[in-house]
Amino acid sequence: MRIDGVFTADTDTGYVLAMDPGPDGRAQLNLARDEVLRRELHGVVTIVIEPVADRKCLG
């Protein structure tokens, strides 16, 4: 399964920390509105970094 909004992942321990999207797929904030809600997932983890076509270089 594909996981978007990943903060960190570890293939050795099978751990992913990702944003917890709301019903609309967007990031949710905590009640204080100062942190993004996160979810922990465990299982077989493979990291795939996909190119993003709309990235712009600064400089």
C-alpha positions in Angstrom: 0.0 0.0 0.0 1.3 3.5 -0.8 1.6 5.9 2.1 1.9 9.7 1.4 2.9 12.4 3.8 5.7 10.3 5.4 7.9 12.0 8.1 10.2 9.0 8.6 10.4 5.3 7.7 12.7 2.5 8.7 13.0 -0.6 6.5 14.9 -2.6 9.2 12.2 -2.3 11.9 9.2 -2.0 9.6 8.1 1.3 10.9 6.5 4.4 9.2 5.5 7.7 10.8 3.2 9.6 8.5 0.6 12.4 8.7 -2.9 11.3 9.6 -5.1 12.6 6.7 -8.6 13.8 7.3 -11.6 12.7 5.3 -10.6 15.1 2.5 -7.1 13.7 2.4 -5.5 16.8 3.8 -3.3 17.1 6.9 -5.2 17.5 10.2 -3.9 19.7 13.1 -4.1 18.9 16.8 -6.5 21.0 19.0 -3.8 23.6 19.8 -3.3 23.8 16.0 0.5 23.7 16.3 1.3 20.1 15.1 0.2 17.8 12.3 -1.6 14.7 13.5 0.4 11.6 12.8 -0.1 7.8 12.6 2.3 5.0 13.1 2.2 2.0 10.8 4.1 -1.3 11.1 4.9 -4.0 8.6 7.1 -4.6 5.7 8.5 -1.3 4.5 10.0 -0.5 1.1 11.0 3.1 0.4 10.4 4.4 -3.1 11.2 8.0 -3.8 9.3 9.3 -6.9 10.3 12.3 -8.9 8.1 15.3 -8.6 7.5 17.1 -11.9 6.6 20.5 -10.5 9.6 21.0 -8.2 11.4 24.2 -8.9 15.1 24.8 -8.2 16.0 27.8 -6.1 19.1 29.7 -7.0 
